Amino acid sequence: MKLKPGNVFNVIEHDGHIELLPVRTARQMRGFLTGIDTNVPRENDRV
């Protein structure tokens, strides 16, 4: 799980389970959506 001392997590209860979500900096998040399809239909007033 690559846990290290000092890691920070958000703790979320979901459907009777506890989930630990690591808090990441913007730099760590860079590129994680590479390849996502951004071609989505939009309303005419949002173009």
PLY file of the C-alpha trace (Angstrom):
ply
format ascii 1.0
element vertex 47
property float x
property float y
property float z
element edge 46
property int vertex1
property int vertex2
end_header
0.00 0.00 0.00
3.10 2.23 0.06
2.14 3.89 3.36
4.81 6.02 4.98
4.96 7.93 8.26
3.53 11.40 7.74
1.05 10.44 5.00
-2.18 12.44 5.30
-5.58 10.93 4.53
-9.19 12.00 4.28
-11.31 9.49 6.20
-14.71 8.82 4.68
-17.47 6.50 5.89
-19.33 4.99 2.95
-22.04 2.32 3.18
-20.75 1.01 6.52
-17.09 0.99 5.44
-14.26 3.38 6.19
-12.22 4.59 3.23
-8.84 6.29 3.48
-8.15 8.65 0.60
-4.65 10.06 0.38
-4.38 13.84 0.27
-2.23 14.73 -2.72
-0.73 18.01 -3.86
-1.59 19.55 -7.21
1.87 18.55 -8.42
1.22 14.91 -7.51
-2.14 15.00 -9.32
-0.72 16.43 -12.54
-1.43 14.18 -15.50
-3.67 11.66 -13.73
-6.50 12.37 -16.18
-4.36 12.00 -19.30
-6.40 10.41 -22.06
-9.82 11.22 -20.59
-12.50 11.95 -23.20
-13.39 15.65 -22.82
-15.78 15.68 -25.77
-19.12 15.96 -23.95
-22.43 17.41 -25.13
-23.08 20.90 -23.76
-26.13 23.10 -23.55
-26.21 25.90 -26.14
-25.89 28.60 -23.46
-22.68 26.97 -22.10
-20.59 26.97 -25.28
0 1
1 2
2 3
3 4
4 5
5 6
6 7
7 8
8 9
9 10
10 11
11 12
12 13
13 14
14 15
15 16
16 17
17 18
18 19
19 20
20 21
21 22
22 23
23 24
24 25
25 26
26 27
27 28
28 29
29 30
30 31
31 32
32 33
33 34
34 35
35 36
36 37
37 38
38 39
39 40
40 41
41 42
42 43
43 44
44 45
45 46
